[in-house]
C-alpha cells in the first residue's frame, strides 16, 4: 500500500517524558512553537489520539504563521467514541474539517452523536495483536478518500508508540527541553515495556541536531537497514 508521508513531532524532557497523567507538559519554547506551526502548515493533516483531546482540548489549527487554505484536516483516533462533544476540534467544521476514526465495535449511538457536529466518523477494524485501531487501514482511507499525502502525528504517547512500533514513520522531530521531569505518573515518548534486546527496537537515524533557545531539536529518519 502506498501510504501518506508520516512526520512525528514531539517535545520531551531529557528523561523522555512528554506529559503527565493530567495533560501535556509545556516544554516547547516560543521559537520551537513557531517551527511546529510552520510544520503544521506544510502537511495535509494533523493526527492525535483521543486522550490528547480529553486532557488538553487543543484546536489543532495554524497560528504564529499565515495559514494555508484549505487548512490541514484534524484527524482523531478514538476507538470507543470517547471524544467530548464540546471539544474544540468538533467546532467550526466548515473551516477546519475533523475526521474521527472509531472501532467497528463502537456503538451507533456514539457515532451519531459525534457526527452531529458535521464531523466525518469512520469505523475501522482493530489490529488483532495490539487491539489498537488498524493504522494501515486508516492511512489507506486518508490517502484514497481524502487525498492526504502528508500527516503530522503530534501525540500522545500511545499513538506515537504505535506508529514507531509499526515502522510507520518517515521523519521525526524531538525537541528536548533541558530538564528532568520524573517517571512517576509520566507519559513517555515511547510507552512500551522495556526492550531487553536493543537490536529489536525501532531504529532511527539522526540527521541533524540544532540548538533552539533553551533546548535542542533532534531530526531523525527511519533507519531502514
C-alpha angles and dihedrals in degrees: 000000000000104000134188119271109267123215121182119201125182142154117225143178118240090264093054100260117145101169145358125237086266097056146286123340113231098235102143121096123220090262091053093047090055088052091050093052091047086053091049088051091056098056137072096226142017114214130199138155124254093252088066089053093047096048102033105020093209124185094218091211134132119272135156089039134053106274120235122236122271095027121224119283115253110229121195124190107210115159098185101031095252097147110128110246091227093056116136091234091062093058130087095017093170090068104027113030120210128200119198119198116202135175120268084241092062112114120257089233093060092045091051092049092053092044091058087079088063088253118145109244113198125186119211135172124265123245108258095222103040101027089225124123112284102261095193091056091048093051091048091053093046092052101040101037103029101028091235110164103167127039131188112209110203104171163177119249097260094049095047090049092052093051091049094046091051093045089238096147138100102175135011133192121195119185109201118204110204099243139093115239102184132239106251112101088355130145109220131210089242108029099190134119108273113277109230095194104052091194088072094052123103104278122216131182122222112231100172144001117202131180113232116186105291097355142035135246121224116200117201142175130200112275103230097186 
